[in-house]
């Protein structure tokens, strides 16, 4: 896919919990790299470099994303060594990208219903579900709970919901799951709405 950079709009780099506005100055499919230039005044998060980041942008009416390891290039650029193809965003519901938002997944098993806790990361989230990443493999037939706190201005919004696994994937030693929420209390639902849509 050939992209004319002058027609690319609304470019954002997501890395950890930071969202940085900028522009794409180079896409080189042959060596699998994307060069991102920070918008003047944007934070130069050099401490987070070396981590996985995602670049989202609009092109000819569609929204695309590409992901990879991010390296700082002084004074105001980052290079992303691409690990995925440039893919179109097909999701219809509003979904917030939340790279590296920590969460816990829990489930009960055995005769005594012992509670197991698995550390996880929420990669993105919507009112209906989320994409999460874990270092342990989850079973599809079990109902799980997920718990986290959304950063919101200078406070945090607590969230807990029950979910089932809809699809699975793997990236190196990590397991990636598409999950669907099946139950959440009113407080968690309202907090998720505030996180996704802001105050009403």
N, C-alpha and C positions, 0 to 999 in steps of 0.2 A: 504494500500500500504506500503510494507516494503522497506526501503531505506538503502542501505549500505553506511555509511557516508564516507568511504575511497574512494568511487567512485564519490562523489559529487564534482563538479568543479564550478569555476566562481561564487562565492557566494557574493551577495551584499545586504546590508540593506539600504532601502530607508526610510528616516524619515524627514518630512518637506522637505526642499530643499537640504538636505544633502544626499550624496551617499557614503556609507562606505563599503570598501572591507574587507572581513574576511573569516571565515569558520564556518560551522555548527558543533558543538561538541556534540549536543544531540538533538534528536527528540523523544518526549514522547507522543504518541497519547492518552495514558490513562488519562493523566492530561492536555492534550492539551497545550503543551509548546514546544518551540524551543529555544535552547541556541546557541547564536551567539558569536563568539570570534573575536574581532577586530584584523585586521592585524597590526603588529607592525608599529608605526608611524601614524596610522589613528587617526583622531580627536576623542576624547572622548566627544561626544556631550551630556553631562549630563543634560544640561538645557532643551533639547528636550525630555527627557525621560518622560514616562507617556502618550506620544502621540501615535497615530496609526502609525505603520510602516509596511513595506512589505519586505519580504525576497525573493530574486530571486536567482535561482541556476540552474545549468545544471546537468542532471543525465541520463546516458545511451542515449545520443544524443537528449534528449528533454529538454526544458526549463520549469521550474516550478516556482510557487510562492505561498506564504502563507502569510496571513496578521493577525495582532492583535496588542494589546497594548504592548508597549515596556518599559522595566524597566532595569535600569543600575545595573550591578552586578560588583562591584570593584574586581580586578583592571582593567580588560580588556574584560569584557563580558557584553552581554545584553540578557535578557530573554524576549521572545515574548509570551504572553498568546494568544494562537491561537483562532481567531474568524471565520476562514474559513477553509475548507478542503485544502489539498495540491492539487492544480489544475495545469493542463498543460497549457502552453501558446500556444494558437492556432492561434494567429494573424500572418499573413504573411507579412504585411507591417511594415516598421521600425517605432517603436513607442517609444517615450521617456516617461519614468515614471516620473511624476512630482508631487509627493505628496505635497499637500498644496501650490500649485501655485495659488495665488488669481486672480480672474477674475470677470468681471461683465457681466451678461446676461441682455439684454434689448429687449423690444418689445413695439409695439404701439397698442392701443385698443380704442374702442369707436368712437363716431362720430367725436370728435376733435383730434383723433389720439394721445391721451396722452401717453407720453413715461413712461414706467415702468422699473425700474432697480432692478435686483435681484442679491445679492452677491452670488458668487459661487466659487468653487475650482476645478481646473483642476487636475485630478488624473493621466491621461496620454494623450498623443497626438500623432497623425501621420499626414501625408499630407492629408489624407482623412477625418479624424474625431478625436474625443476625447471621453474620459469618464469624466464626470463632476459630481459634488455633489452640491446640493443646500439645503437650509433649507425651501424653498417654493416649492410647487408643480407647475410644468409647464404643459401647455396644449399641446397635441400632434399636434393639427391642426394649430398651429401658427408658423410663421417663426420668428426666433430670430437672434439677433446679439450677439457675444461674443467678449470681449475685454480684453487683458492682456498685460503684458510686460515680455518677457523671459529674465532671467538672462543670460548674455553672457560675459564671461571673467569679465572685470571690468565695463561693461556698460549694457544697456538693449535694447532689440529689441521689438518694438511695434508691436502688432498684433491685427487685427480685421477681423472677418469673419461672414457671415450669415450661419445659420445651421437649420436643421430639426432634430427632435428627432426620433431615430431608435428603441431604446428599453429603458425600464424603470425598476427600481428596488428600493428597500428601505432598509435602514440600520438604525435601531432605529428611531430617529426623522429626519433623513436625506433622501433626495431623490437623487437617482443615475441614471444618464442618459447616454446612448450611443448616441452620436450625429454624424451627417454627415454634413460636410461642403458643401454648395451649391454655395457659392460665396465668393471670397476674392480678394482684389486688389493686384497689382504686388508687392508692397512694403511688404505687409503682407506675401505673398507667399514666397518671397525671404528671409524674416526674419525667417520664419518657416523652410525653407530649411537649413539656417545657423545653427539654433538651433538644428535641428535633425542630420545634417550630418557634421557640422563644415565648415570652409572656404574651398573653392575649390582652 
